């Protein structure tokens, strides 16, 4: 299924994923696109962090939805303004 991963600057990366993919596998795919170490990436969906042992399906991510890429810079998290952390 097709989803978009949104970088802190707002650019969206189109991705084709499967509901049975782990978040770890999704992060590995994203690191290939953006060249940032997996340890510095935090993915968010519906204002909730996504953890590596769970799957895309576990988080009920649907076709066409957006996930947000947070990037740790020191102790600060850079993430798109479109992602509500409230």
N, C-alpha and C positions, 0 to 999 in steps of 0.2 A: 504494500500500500504506500501511497505517497504522502509524506508529511514535510514540514519545513522546520529547520532548526535556525532560530533567530540569534544572531550575534549581538553583543552589546551596542554596536553602532546602528543596529536596525536591519542590516543585510540578512536576508533569509537564504539559507542553503537548502535546495530541494534534495530530499532523500527518499529512497525507496527502501522500505523496511518490512519485516514480517512481525506479526504479533508475538511470535515465540522467541524473538531476539531478546537477549538480556540487555540491560542498560549498559553493562560493560562492553558488549559488542557494538552498541550504538555509539558509545563514546569513542571506541577505537576507530570507527568509520569517520566520525567527526574530526578526530585528530589528524587523519590523513588529509582532510580538506583544508584545515586551518593551520596545521603545523604547530600546535600547542600541546604540551605534555598532558596526558590523561589525568594526572594528579592535580592539575590546575583547573580542571573543568568540573562544573556542577550544572547538571541539567534540571530544569524546572518545568512542570506542567500543572496547570490549574493552581498556581501559587504554591505548589508542593515540590520539595526536592525529590529527584528520582535516584534510587539506590541501585547499585550494580547487580545484585543477586536476583532482582525482580525483572520481569519481562515487560515489553511494550504493552502486551495484552493485559498484564496484571494492573497496569496503570490506566487501562481503558483509553489509550490514545487511539483516536479514530482517524480514518482517511481524511486528508486535507487539513488536519489540525496543526497547530504550531507548538513546538517546545522551545524553551529559551535556554541559551547557553550562557552560563555565568562563568567568568574567568577570574580566578584568584590572582590578585596582584599584591604580593605581601600578605597582609591580613585583611585587605579590602576585596570585596566582590564586585566586579563590573558586570552589569547585566542590563539588558534593554529596558528602557522606561516603560515599554508596553507590558512588561511582566510585573504584576502587582505582588509585592512581598508581604502585603498586609494579611 
